[in-house]
Amino acid sequence: MGRVTGKSIVVTGAGSGIGEGIARILGSEGAKVGVCDLKESSAIRVATEINDRGGQAIALVADVSKRVEVQRAFKTFVDWAGSLDVLFNNAGFNKPMPLMDVTEENWNAIMSVNGLGVLIGVQEGGKYMIAQKSGKIINTASIAGRQGFPSFTPYCASKFAVNAITQATARALAQYNITCNSFAPGVVDTPLWVALDKDLMEMGDSQRPGQAMDDFAAGILLGRPATPEDLQGMALFLASKDSDYMTGQTIMIDGGMVLV
């Protein structure tokens, strides 16, 4: 028996990086997993690998900032799994710009996915959980939701928003036996950071490949960036009954970058 055996769980942004790591551990611990991603090929790859290893997974496709796509993906999942017990609102992205150069287009694109996308997930996933009077909603926050970084201003704002949505959801849905928490990674070695490294070099914030990650990671007390596997234990804890009496919290899991 795994720690989430019998649970039906959707993970958005599960086609790579942190989301893929979460989907994999949930699948190995007995959950029915909805691998939801903007890229269908990525969702199919991860779901297929979970199934090949003896788990149960289905590929779902949605742009989390588009309500109709989220509704369709969640319905497909519930029709397959029978319920929606846990939702990981994990999908997100960043496109750095210097503070004084941030455009409305850049701001709106990041906030639409990282902020509005979480709200839509809460609302559409919450409908199923309210009907069954139980559920867990888990949002991916960031150290950028605790501190502002000038080259990441819209991203930081979006992750501050995630913290606010987490608290508001916890207060709104507690009466239905639904909890809502988030976890806040720091520097994680994922494809997102590969893209950030290139962008930051083009901006002149760094001069060589890998420097941006090295500079950001320099303050990590544990001495290295995280891998997606480093976050799996926290995700499993939040999805399991072990976290039943926790709600409205943002848990730092950053190797000691930000001490709050």
Order of alpha helices (4+ residues) and beta strands (2+ residues): beta-alpha-beta-alpha-beta-alpha-beta-alpha-alpha-beta-alpha-beta-alpha-alpha-alpha-beta
